[in-house]
């Protein structure tokens, strides 16, 4: 085989590999787009819990705030308003999330972004979506539990059910003394 044929074969091989990589990248992007697109469970959660668009509805139903939760590598969960009674009963009810999550905005308002379902009984699921398991000890000081975040009001590029959302920030959360 002469140098020209060898070069052409290597060039053809590199072209084939590049085409394969481009196809894989496109398929991955389409899968990511589908994951961040419409989601039947998120639609049900939004329908069952839109009363919480106003944080006053959450407080009226017994939810209390805990500090804004930011991720170590970026993004956040926001301020969780937690209902202690729902935490204790271990029931999974789409219309009674254990936590309602708000993003603090620059003007001081809170914007509903997600809800979180929590139970100590598992493995747990809601409408076929499995919960994440958190072992003990954990950063919350709780025993073992299962949780599911549903980003029903703010899209999450890392997934509808991911813990942290890179589009959410605690930047405008007020310090505890404020």
N, C-alpha and C positions, 0 to 999 in steps of 0.2 A: 504494500500500500504506500503510495507516495504522500508527501506532505500536504498537498492540496486536498486529497480525498480524506485524509485524517482530520484536517481542519474542518471540512464540510460535515463530516460525521459528528464531530464534537459540537459544531454549531447547531446541527439538527437536533442533537440530544439536548442541548441547552434550551433550544426553542420549545421542545416538547415539555421539558420540565417547567419552563416559565408558563406555558399554557395550562399545565396541570395545576400549578400554584394559583394562577389567576382564577381558574374554575373553582378551586377549593375556597379561596378568599370570597368569591361572589356568593357561594353557597352559605358560607359562614355569615356573611352580611345579611343575606335573606333570612336566615334563621334568627339572627338578632333582631331584625326588623319585625318578624312575626312575633317574637317573644315580647317586644315592647308595644305591639299593636293591641287591638281589642282583645279583651279577656272576659269570658263569660262569668267567672267568679268575681272579678273586679266589678263587673256591671251589677251583679246581685248585691255585692257589698255596698256599692254606691247607692243603689236604690233603697236598701234597708237602713242606711245610716246617714243620709243627707241632712237629717235634722241637726247633725253636729256641725254643719257649716258655720253656725254661730256658736262660739265656745260657751255662751251662756246656757245653751241646751245641755251641754256636757256637765257643767257644774250643777245645774238643776237636777240632773239624774244621779248625782252622787260621785262624779268623777273629780279627782283632785290632781293638781299638777305636780310633776317631779321635774328636776332640772333638765335643760336641753341636752340631748345626747349626740355628741359628735364622734365620727369614726377616726381611728388612729391614722388611717391612710387617706383621709378626706371624706367628704360627704357627711351626712348626719341622718338622724331619725327625727329630730325635732323635739318638741316638748311633749311628753306623754302625759295625758290626763288619764289617771288610772282609777278604776272602780274596784275598791277593796272587796265588796260583797261578791262581785263577779269572779274575782281572783279566787276566793275561798270555795265557791260552789263547784268548780271544775267542769261546768257545763260548757259546751260549745254551741253557741246560738248566734247565727249570722247577724241578728239585730241587736245583740248585746255584747259587743267586743269588750274585752277586759281593759283595753287602752285605746284612746283616741289620740292621734298624733297631729300636732300643729307646728307649722314653721313660723317663727317670729319674723315679722316684716319690719322694714325700716320705720314705718309710721306708727309702730307700737301695736298694730293689730296682729292677730293670729290667724293663719290660713290653714284650713284643714287639708292634710296631705295624704293621710293613711289611717288605718286602724290596725290593732294587733290583738290576736286571739291567743290566750295563754291557758294551759292546763297542766296539772301534774300527772294526769292519767294519759298513758299512751301505749303504743304509738298512736298519735292523733292525726285526724285529717278533717278537712272541711270541703265538701263537694268534690272529693277525690284528690284534693291537694294536700300532700303530707306536710305536717309541721316539722320544724327544725328542733332537734333535741339539744338541750343545754344541760351539761353535767354539773355536779356540785363538787367542789366549791366553784362559784362563778362571780363575775364582777358585780352582780346584783345582791349577793349575800343570801340567795335563795337556795332551796333544795333543788333537785333535778326537776326540770320542767320542759314542756314542749311549747313552741311559739310559732306563730305565722303572721308575718306582716303582709298587708295587702295595700299596695300603693294605688288606691282607687281614684284619687283626686289629683295626683301629680305623677306624671310618667317617670319611670325609673329605668335608665339605660342598662342597669345591671340586672333587671328583671322585676316583674310585678311583685314577687314574693321575697326579694332580697332584704336583708336587714337594713343596710345603709343605702342612702340615695345620694349619689354625687351631685344632684341638682338641688339638694336641701342644705341649708346652712343654719348654724346657731349664731352667726355673726351679730344679729340684732336682739339676741336674748338679753333680758335685763338681768343684772347681777342680783343675787338673793337679797341684798340690802335695799334695792330700789323699790 
